[in-house]
Amino acid sequence: MSGVAVIGAGYVGLTTATCLAHLGHTVICADIDEKKVDALNKGEVPIHETRLPELLRDGLSQQTLKFVVGARQAVTDSEFVFLCLPTPQSDDGRADISAISQVIEEIREIIPAGSTIVNKSTTPVGTNAAIQSLVRRGDVAVVSNPEFLREGVAVTDFLQPDRIVIGSTDPEAAQKVSGLYNAVDAPIITVDPLSAETIKYATNSFLATKVSFVNALAAVCEAVGADIESVIRGLGADQRIGSRFLQPGPGWGGSCFPKDMQALVRMADDAGYQFDLLRAVIEANEQQFARVVSKVERLVGDKLGGAKISLLGLTFKAHTDDLRNSPALEVAKLLSSEGARLIAYDPMVESNSGLPTEIELAQNIEQALTGSDAVVILTEWPEFTRANWGALRDFMNAPRVLDARNALDRRAMLDLGFQYDDLGRI
Ligand SMILES: NC(=O)c1ccc[n+]([C@@H]2O[C@H](COP(=O)([O-])OP(=O)(O)OC[C@H]3O[C@@H](n4cnc5c(N)ncnc54)[C@H](O)[C@@H]3O)[C@@H](O)[C@H]2O)c1
């Protein structure tokens, strides 16, 4: 028995499998998507992640990494089985862990004695114990090892994390899982499984709260005449606070924050604690989408019915191709419900699949801006900040920009004759 199985080849699973192979382990990664498995075995990476294609091809050519269809194909000779499976939000807000239960059912009888299941999916507090009871094997350990990578810089985050969290009731299993990360220079925080699972939700919720806080602060700055960038400089310099995640924007989103916030609220409810603070943060985020829309309305100076609004950026942030729960799409939905006609450009979005039908997709910035009544910057792609806005202005019906990422140079845009608004800058 040797090696590592990784179940799920999405953002987390593919990064985990590829990086563990890079760290010297022999890895078999399984997915149910046959096309994805075929492409990966040919060295084609289906997602946009810096360094991932190179490391994947290294692993394939050194035969330390391969991809198979179905979990059962991966686990028969594995000492470790990493679960990197989706845990989407169910209708009641709780995390749906059915993919995990299903995989455990598939593999429970064939995983070798002495192996360790390592859960990297974000799962409700108590899932580690639930997996242990689903496995029904005294000779298999279950360890929680939540993942904190950020999409776009997933490889760097995996290989140089701020910390590695390991949750286990079995010190020997925890030690073995720590050993997989020997070549990674990061503190290892070993705790009980309930705490490990809580750390993951606490981290995402705290970050989302920080973003909502700075969004609200930008609104305060507008109301009192202060400048959010100056405020952030002073606020972020306080080491108790730090300057990261203090950037105003159209609201938080992505595949994790919204579902993890809801899941934590539900988990707390179920355990008898009303997490009203988090409820307020979720509510503030909804309001932020609406705030962006009302700023567009003000800029256009009229109702949005019939106005042609250009959207720059659709992914949930720059440097990823992930559209899941993107704030840009939330804003688009509201603009469309106000009657706006929408045309959008995003450097990472090449087809309409995954986009609401109301959005027409342009192939470049110029096409998106042609005949436009206002443009809204929704993700902070460098292509937008580097663009020649003097020349772009001439494509527009009216030169109006709402910079919902505070990405452009405010003074320069005003000097170019744009009607320009952003979030809390003066
Ligand atoms: N994406 C992130 O930035 C991130 C960061 C940290 C933690 N997480 C958590 O990690 C988990 C995975 O997230 P993700 O973004 O990688 O999801 P994803 O949707 O990108 O990938 C999940 C993969 O699992 C595969 N899959 C589904 N059922 C399967 C099965 N029965 N057998 C084998 N493969 C199966 C899917 O085909 C897909 O390729 C989630 O719990 C998520 O909350 C995500």
The ligand as a MOL file (V3000), in Angstrom:
LIG
                    3D

  0  0  0     0  0            999 V3000
M  V30 BEGIN CTAB
M  V30 COUNTS 44 48 0 0 0
M  V30 BEGIN ATOM
M  V30 1 N -12.9720 26.5320 -4.8870 0
M  V30 2 C -12.3770 27.0400 -3.8210 0
M  V30 3 O -11.7920 28.1220 -3.8700 0
M  V30 4 C -12.3680 26.2810 -2.5210 0
M  V30 5 C -11.4380 26.6440 -1.5280 0
M  V30 6 C -11.4320 25.9370 -0.3290 0
M  V30 7 C -12.3530 24.9190 -0.1090 0
M  V30 8 N -13.2630 24.6110 -1.0780 0 CHG=1
M  V30 9 C -14.1740 23.4910 -0.8220 0
M  V30 10 O -13.6490 22.3260 -1.4500 0
M  V30 11 C -14.7030 21.5010 -1.9560 0
M  V30 12 C -14.5500 21.3060 -3.4500 0
M  V30 13 O -14.6440 22.5710 -4.0680 0
M  V30 14 P -14.2360 22.8170 -5.6000 0
M  V30 15 O -14.3250 24.2800 -5.8300 0
M  V30 16 O -12.9900 22.0850 -5.8880 0 CHG=-1
M  V30 17 O -15.4570 22.0970 -6.3390 0
M  V30 18 P -15.5760 21.7880 -7.8890 0
M  V30 19 O -17.0120 21.8020 -8.1890 0
M  V30 20 O -14.6350 22.6560 -8.6610 0
M  V30 21 O -14.9990 20.3030 -8.0130 0
M  V30 22 C -15.6390 19.1690 -7.5200 0
M  V30 23 C -15.2660 17.9990 -8.4200 0
M  V30 24 O -15.7730 16.8020 -7.8340 0
M  V30 25 C -16.2550 15.9700 -8.8750 0
M  V30 26 N -17.1840 14.9890 -8.3220 0
M  V30 27 C -18.4670 15.1610 -7.9520 0
M  V30 28 N -18.9690 14.0020 -7.4760 0
M  V30 29 C -17.9810 13.0650 -7.5720 0
M  V30 30 C -17.8770 11.7010 -7.2480 0
M  V30 31 N -18.9270 11.0280 -6.7440 0
M  V30 32 N -16.7030 11.0720 -7.4730 0
M  V30 33 C -15.6410 11.7310 -8.0000 0
M  V30 34 N -15.6830 13.0470 -8.3200 0
M  V30 35 C -16.8320 13.7060 -8.1090 0
M  V30 36 C -16.8980 16.9520 -9.8530 0
M  V30 37 O -17.0450 16.3730 -11.1510 0
M  V30 38 C -15.8920 18.0920 -9.8160 0
M  V30 39 O -14.8780 17.9440 -10.8010 0
M  V30 40 C -16.0000 22.2010 -1.5440 0
M  V30 41 O -16.4100 21.7030 -0.3080 0
M  V30 42 C -15.5710 23.6510 -1.3880 0
M  V30 43 O -16.3970 24.3620 -0.5070 0
M  V30 44 C -13.2750 25.2500 -2.2820 0
M  V30 END ATOM
M  V30 BEGIN BOND
M  V30 1 1 1 2
M  V30 2 2 2 3
M  V30 3 1 2 4
M  V30 4 1 4 5
M  V30 5 2 4 44
M  V30 6 2 5 6
M  V30 7 1 6 7
M  V30 8 2 7 8
M  V30 9 1 8 9
M  V30 10 1 8 44
M  V30 11 1 9 10
M  V30 12 1 9 42
M  V30 13 1 10 11
M  V30 14 1 11 12
M  V30 15 1 11 40
M  V30 16 1 12 13
M  V30 17 1 13 14
M  V30 18 2 14 15
M  V30 19 1 14 16
M  V30 20 1 14 17
M  V30 21 1 17 18
M  V30 22 2 18 19
M  V30 23 1 18 20
M  V30 24 1 18 21
M  V30 25 1 21 22
M  V30 26 1 22 23
M  V30 27 1 23 24
M  V30 28 1 23 38
M  V30 29 1 24 25
M  V30 30 1 25 26
M  V30 31 1 25 36
M  V30 32 1 26 27
M  V30 33 1 26 35
M  V30 34 2 27 28
M  V30 35 1 28 29
M  V30 36 1 29 30
M  V30 37 2 29 35
M  V30 38 1 30 31
M  V30 39 2 30 32
M  V30 40 1 32 33
M  V30 41 2 33 34
M  V30 42 1 34 35
M  V30 43 1 36 37
M  V30 44 1 36 38
M  V30 45 1 38 39
M  V30 46 1 40 41
M  V30 47 1 40 42
M  V30 48 1 42 43
M  V30 END BOND
M  V30 END CTAB
M  END
